[in-house]
Amino acid sequence: MFDLKLENGIIVTMEPGCRPFVGSIGVTDGRFAAVCEGALPGEARERVDAAGKIIFPGMVNGHVHGDMTVLRGLGDGLTLLEQNEIYEPRRYFLEDLTKEDLFWSRQLTYIEAIMSGTTFLLEHEYTSLGKDSVRAMAETGIRGGVSDDIQDRLAAGGAKALREDYAAFFSECREQGILPVVSSLSEEFFDEEQLRLIEEFARDSGVLITQHFAETDWRSRHIAEHFRTTPVRYLQERGLLNIAPIIGSHAVQVDREEVGMLGRADFRVVNTPLCEMKIADGVAPIPDYLAAGVPVGLGTDGGLWNNSNDLFREIKGILLLHAITGGVRAVSARQALEMATIQGARVFGLEEELGSIAVGKRADFITIDTDAPHLCPLRLGHYDNVLSTLAYSVTGQDVRDSYIGGRAVMRDRSLCRVDRKRIMEAAREAGERVLARYDPRELLRPED
């Protein structure tokens, strides 16, 4: 007997070469136990008629800054360098936001993600909330990881000291089924000894490293001025690309030869196309990464650099951006959808567990209601347009249900684990309280 059975849905598995079909899925013990066309024999404790809905893998958001969501939109019209000039002296308001404020800000991020189709995300925290970093995520039911910034811990010195310092964080994450990740140095803080220590620590402790990487021209200029090279070549020349797997966020300022270096290393990319456009970072060489076999996932970044955590917007964004810069066939709809699902899972080494609808994998999936004018007509067969509809027409608002480990965390647009209104009100109050302390002339660039 299945714990859950969904029938009559349009299933898009995101397995290699998949074609949409009308069929059924069965879930047992939190994993997909059966996937088939047509009816699925056998009884189930819960049966759901998914007629008129697309059943799609839960998406992977590889780069989120939940701490900034309560300040959503504050950075509009500013590049990252300009934001640093204005907000860095105020430590990006982290001294104004209490740990309780940050908790609500993160939960607001996570419920937005759930309600728009994401079932796994990586939180790049600016401030550790201790056990509450893990609790904020676990309470909502979303699957994911927490990336802890290692810079504040480096003073203790040595991999052994780091291991002891991180022990409680690793333990708490793993007890809650959350992936612990170490956040390494961005270019302005590059130091060979510290980077080697970080990567050897990650290798020995078996955790992933992530870092903001080759994001902006001014960071690349910093490396050129101080080391007479580029971010990629800095790591390559010092033997730092092959010690441990690295997840590079953004990875914009990379040339074709360097793409080959990354393709030969265990390097993965999380690109945030709407963020790159909004703050004018540039255009990452995504088609080259794909051709070189570099795993590429998608992220949304934070409230000052994007404003939205809807990954469907990123899917369409990366398609349109590369159509303009590389031609209409530079990135296909299938490739963009893979970045949000199976390739996103591959970035975290989780492709055997997540990212597609397949027997044995964790039952993380969403349903999308197609009864809407902007999703009509939807066709199967020779003129199939289901992948096109998912990539170009669907938005997060079309997601009706979200299941993680076979359990509903959202049903018919209603969250099952947490109080949406309470989270929204607490986050709203936190943001308003912080901004009320400042004269707008201090924080906003005057209109031209």
Buried (B, 14 or more C-beta within 10 A) or exposed (E): EBBBBBBBBBBBBBBEEBEBBBBBBBBBEBBBBBBBEEEBEEEBEEEBEBEBBBBBBBBBBBBBBBBBBBBBEBBEEBBBBBBBEBBEEBEBBBEBBEEEBBBBBBBBBBBBBBBBBBBBBBBBBBBBBEBBBBBBBBBBBBBBBBBBBBEEBBEEEEBEBBEEBBEEBBEBBEEBEBBBBBBBBBBEEBEBEBBBBBBBBBBEBEBBBBBBBBBBBBBBEBBEEEBEBBBBBBBBEBEBBBBBBBBBBBBBBBBEEBBBBBBBBBBBBBBBBBBBBBBEBBBBBBBBBBEBEBBBBBBBBBBBBBBBBBBBBBBBBBBBBBEEBBEEEBBBBBBBBBBBBBBBBBBBBBBEBBBBBBEEBBBBBBBBBBEBEEBEEBEEEEEBBBBBBBBBBBBBBBBBBBBBBBBBBBBEEEBBBBEBEEBBEBBEEBBEBBBEEEEEEEBBBEEE
